[in-house]
């Protein structure tokens, strides 16, 4: 299924990540949801919140780029950031996953933009799992509010399974804030490096 805009919007204005590019903002993506919440692009309000929360929850982002910045987020609460990665000529898109407790380089921003134009874009963002969860909770075809995500109740890094039985609808700010607190407690207890 190709990327298509939803009637759901954020509450802020234009957001261009510190590491650019402006092409997503220029295309009018800021504050918009696509494919019933499969992917949403940060606006000026959500970006200011999640830039800080991502760095708190997953300080590993700093090892890529201290000026990394949020660009978008998916239905599962994963944050997509832009960063200048050592050894890469292009600005890269990173994926920060609070459930897995990981930050990984995904692709150059140009490749990420090309993925968004693919007719099977849902495959890149676990769209079939999203559909499966929506069917299981009796909401097939329904979307998410701009501020919601479907989080893993017990994160993977705490032994939670990757299944729809371990998922629940929640406010994304709450999901990431609680995730950041749990990871800080685990770090303080010496269970995380």
C-alpha positions in Angstrom: 0.0 0.0 0.0 1.4 3.4 -1.0 1.8 6.2 1.5 -1.3 8.3 1.9 -2.2 11.2 4.2 -4.7 10.8 7.0 -7.1 13.5 8.3 -5.1 13.3 11.6 -2.7 16.2 12.4 -0.3 17.3 15.1 -0.7 20.6 16.9 2.5 22.3 15.8 4.0 23.9 12.7 6.9 23.2 10.4 9.9 21.2 11.7 13.2 20.8 9.9 15.6 18.5 11.8 18.9 20.1 12.8 20.6 17.7 10.5 18.1 18.4 7.7 17.0 18.0 5.1 14.1 20.3 4.6 12.6 18.2 1.9 10.0 16.5 4.2 8.9 19.9 5.6 8.9 21.4 2.1 6.5 18.6 1.0 4.1 19.4 3.9 4.7 16.3 5.9 5.2 18.0 9.3 2.5 17.2 11.7 0.8 14.7 9.4 -0.1 11.1 9.8 0.0 8.5 7.0 -1.7 5.2 6.5 -3.9 5.3 9.7 -0.9 6.2 11.8 1.6 3.7 10.3 4.0 6.7 10.0 3.8 10.3 11.3 6.2 13.2 10.8 7.1 15.4 13.7 6.0 19.0 13.9 7.5 21.8 15.9 5.7 20.7 19.1 6.3 16.9 19.0 9.9 17.4 17.8 10.8 19.5 20.8 9.5 16.8 23.1 10.9 13.8 21.5 14.3 15.2 20.7 14.9 15.4 24.4 13.1 12.2 25.3 15.1 10.2 22.7 18.4 11.4 24.1 17.3 10.7 27.7 16.0 7.2 27.0 18.7 6.1 24.6 21.9 8.1 25.2 23.4 5.8 22.5 22.1 8.4 20.0 25.0 10.6 21.1 27.5 8.1 19.8 26.1 8.7 16.3 25.7 12.4 16.5 25.2 14.9 19.3 23.1 17.0 16.9 20.8 14.2 15.8 17.2 15.3 15.6 13.8 13.6 15.3 12.1 13.4 11.9 9.3 10.9 12.1 7.8 8.1 14.2 5.8 5.0 13.5 2.8 3.2 14.9 5.0 1.2 17.3 6.6 4.3 18.7 9.9 4.0 17.0 11.6 7.3 16.4 13.3 8.1 13.1 16.1 10.6 13.5 18.5 12.4 11.1 22.2 12.3 11.9 25.6 12.9 10.5 27.3 9.5 11.0 31.0 9.2 11.0 32.3 7.7 7.8 29.0 8.4 5.9 28.8 11.2 3.3 25.0 11.5 3.4 22.8 12.4 6.3 21.6 9.1 7.7 18.3 8.1 9.2 18.6 6.4 12.6 15.9 4.2 14.2 15.5 4.6 18.0 13.5 1.8 19.4 12.5 2.1 23.1 11.1 -1.5 23.2 14.3 -3.0 22.0 16.5 -0.4 23.7 18.5 0.2 20.5 19.6 2.9 18.1 20.6 1.7 14.7 21.5 3.4 11.4 18.8 2.6 8.9 19.7 4.3 5.6 20.8 7.5 4.0 18.0 10.1 4.1 17.6 9.8 0.2 17.0 6.1 0.5 14.5 6.7 3.3 12.6 9.2 1.1 12.6 6.6 -1.7 11.2 4.0 0.6 8.2 6.3 1.3 7.4 6.3 -2.4 7.3 2.5 -2.7 3.9 0.9 -3.2 4.7 -1.6 -0.5 5.8 1.0 2.1 3.9 -0.8 4.9 6.4 -3.6 4.7 9.2 -1.3 5.8 7.3 -0.3 8.9 5.8 -3.7 10.0 2.4 -2.8 8.6 1.2 -6.4 8.7 1.9 -6.6 12.4 0.0 -3.3 12.8 -2.9 -4.7 10.9 -2.8 -7.9 13.0 -2.9 -5.9 16.2 -5.8 -3.7 15.0 -7.8 -6.8 14.0 -7.0 -8.4 17.4 -8.4 -5.4 19.3 -11.4 -5.1 17.1 -10.4 -2.0 15.2 -9.4 -3.1 11.7 -8.7 -0.2 9.5 -8.9 2.4 12.3 -6.0 4.8 12.8 -4.1 6.3 15.7 -4.3 9.7 17.2 -1.2 11.8 16.4 0.1 11.4 20.0 -0.6 7.6 20.4 1.4 4.5 19.7 1.1 0.8 20.2 3.8 0.0 22.7 5.2 -3.3 24.0 3.9 -3.7 27.5 7.0 -5.4 28.5 10.0 -4.2 26.4 12.2 -6.7 24.6 15.2 -5.7 26.7 13.2 -6.8 29.8 12.3 -10.1 28.2 9.0 -9.2 26.7 7.8 -11.2 23.6 7.4 -9.7 20.1 3.7 -10.5 19.9 0.4 -8.7 19.8 -0.4 -10.1 23.2 2.4 -7.9 24.6 1.0 -4.7 22.9 -1.2 -1.9 24.2 -2.4 1.5 23.0 -0.8 4.3 24.9 0.2 7.9 24.7 3.7 8.0 23.0 5.1 10.6 25.4 4.1 8.3 28.3 5.6 5.3 26.6 8.9 7.0 26.0 9.1 8.8 29.3 8.4 5.6 31.3 10.8 3.7 29.0 13.5 6.3 29.7 12.9 6.0 33.5 13.1 2.2 33.3 16.3 2.3 31.4 17.8 4.9 33.8 17.0 2.6 36.7 18.5 -0.4 34.9 21.6 1.6 34.2 21.9 2.8 37.8 21.6 -0.8 38.9 24.4 -1.8 36.6 22.2 -3.9 34.3 22.8 -1.6 31.3 26.0 -0.1 30.1 
